[in-house]
């Protein structure tokens, strides 16, 4: 079982949705530094693409 590496606790800054899509905006300063488009970030066990 992967226990993960917790670098920072972020906060949900906004949730935006329409009929077909949803966007969750998460505020996290440390993790975002050095992140590039296409990098993956695990959010509560779910891998999202930046």
C-alpha positions in Angstrom: 0.0 0.0 0.0 1.3 3.5 -1.0 1.3 5.7 2.1 2.2 8.9 0.1 4.3 11.9 0.8 2.3 14.8 2.3 4.0 18.1 1.4 1.1 20.5 2.2 -2.5 20.7 3.1 -4.4 22.8 0.5 -7.8 24.4 0.6 -10.6 24.3 -1.9 -10.7 27.9 -3.2 -13.6 27.5 -5.7 -15.8 25.0 -7.5 -17.0 25.8 -10.9 -19.3 23.6 -13.0 -21.5 23.6 -16.1 -23.7 20.9 -17.7 -20.7 18.7 -18.7 -17.6 19.7 -16.7 -16.4 20.7 -13.3 -13.3 22.5 -12.1 -12.0 22.4 -8.5 -9.6 25.3 -7.7 -7.2 24.3 -4.8 -5.1 26.8 -3.1 -1.6 25.4 -2.2 1.5 27.5 -2.3 4.3 25.0 -1.6 3.2 22.3 -4.0 2.6 24.6 -6.9 6.1 26.0 -6.9 8.0 24.2 -9.6 4.9 22.5 -11.1 4.6 22.4 -14.9 1.6 21.8 -17.1 1.1 18.1 -17.4 2.6 17.3 -14.0 0.4 15.1 -11.7 -0.5 16.0 -8.2 -2.3 13.6 -5.8 -5.3 15.2 -4.2 -6.9 13.1 -1.4 -6.0 9.9 -3.2 -7.0 11.1 -6.7 -4.3 12.0 -9.3 -5.2 15.1 -11.2 -3.3 16.6 -14.1 -2.2 20.3 -13.9 
